Amino acid sequence: MGNRAVIVIDMINTYDHRDADRLIPSAEQAVPAVVRLIERAREHKVPVIYVNDNFGQWRSHHGELLETALSGPHADLVEPLKPDAESLFVVKARHSIFFETPLSYLLGQLGVDHIVLCGQVTEQCVLYSALDAHIRHLRVTVPDDAVAHIHADLAEAALRMMDRNMNVEIRGTDSIEF
């Protein structure tokens, strides 16, 4: 099965960006599955790594990002899945979780060769991260009920591309074994 890690992408969010109104309904649907995935990973001592956009705040750290999101109007989407004391956190600036971040090094230190990607946005950050994981020879699983999208048709196409072109395992959260 390999050593796994769950990676939560961009869920610490204020939802005050362009297209947020299109993302929020999908995020509301995905949050319960993301929460279940995180809880199951923690129960099995699988690392949970939050990789989050810095929203252009180069002085930001994970505590500041979390506090800002929790004080915003969409705290209900953040509160249930906030990091615990054991969670790891990587701040990113672009779409891929790997682009100029220490994530590859961290995964190597943890001995992780299989990542489970959840979060948002399916047709952007999740897709680009899956591709970057694939070219790094990591196994990837994406629970299709634990990712949120802006455009449903593009998300569907992105999941098909991940499956067909990158050998990503697409399945429901509750069928993922740790």
RACOR-V646284 format. One record per residue. N is the residue number from 1. RES is the residue in one small letter. NEAR is the number of other ideal C-beta (glycine too) atoms within 8 Angstrom. Layout:
BEGIN
{{N,RES,NEAR} {N,RES,NEAR}}
END
This chain:
BEGIN
{{1,m,4} {2,g,7} {3,n,8} {4,r,12} {5,a,14} {6,v,14} {7,i,15} {8,v,13} {9,i,14} {10,d,11} {11,m,16} {12,i,12} {13,n,13} {14,t,9} {15,y,12} {16,d,5} {17,h,7} {18,r,3} {19,d,7} {20,a,9} {21,d,5} {22,r,9} {23,l,14} {24,i,11} {25,p,7} {26,s,14} {27,a,14} {28,e,8} {29,q,9} {30,a,15} {31,v,12} {32,p,8} {33,a,13} {34,v,15} {35,v,10} {36,r,11} {37,l,15} {38,i,12} {39,e,8} {40,r,10} {41,a,14} {42,r,11} {43,e,7} {44,h,7} {45,k,4} {46,v,10} {47,p,9} {48,v,15} {49,i,14} {50,y,14} {51,v,15} {52,n,15} {53,d,9} {54,n,11} {55,f,8} {56,g,4} {57,q,8} {58,w,5} {59,r,5} {60,s,9} {61,h,7} {62,h,11} {63,g,6} {64,e,10} {65,l,15} {66,l,12} {67,e,8} {68,t,9} {69,a,13} {70,l,10} {71,s,6} {72,g,11} {73,p,4} {74,h,11} {75,a,10} {76,d,6} {77,l,13} {78,v,15} {79,e,8} {80,p,9} {81,l,10} {82,k,9} {83,p,9} {84,d,7} {85,a,3} {86,e,5} {87,s,9} {88,l,8} {89,f,10} {90,v,13} {91,v,13} {92,k,13} {93,a,7} {94,r,6} {95,h,7} {96,s,11} {97,i,14} {98,f,10} {99,f,11} {100,e,5} {101,t,11} {102,p,6} {103,l,12} {104,s,9} {105,y,7} {106,l,11} {107,l,12} {108,g,8} {109,q,6} {110,l,9} {111,g,6} {112,v,13} {113,d,8} {114,h,13} {115,i,14} {116,v,15} {117,l,15} {118,c,17} {119,g,15} {120,q,16} {121,v,12} {122,t,13} {123,e,12} {124,q,9} {125,c,14} {126,v,16} {127,l,12} {128,y,11} {129,s,16} {130,a,14} {131,l,11} {132,d,12} {133,a,13} {134,h,12} {135,i,6} {136,r,8} {137,h,4} {138,l,11} {139,r,9} {140,v,16} {141,t,13} {142,v,15} {143,p,15} {144,d,9} {145,d,9} {146,a,12} {147,v,15} {148,a,11} {149,h,13} {150,i,11} {151,h,8} {152,a,7} {153,d,6} {154,l,11} {155,a,15} {156,e,8} {157,a,9} {158,a,12} {159,l,12} {160,r,8} {161,m,10} {162,m,15} {163,d,11} {164,r,6} {165,n,5} {166,m,12} {167,n,7} {168,v,11} {169,e,9} {170,i,10} {171,r,8} {172,g,9} {173,t,12} {174,d,5} {175,s,6} {176,i,12} {177,e,4} {178,f,8}}
END
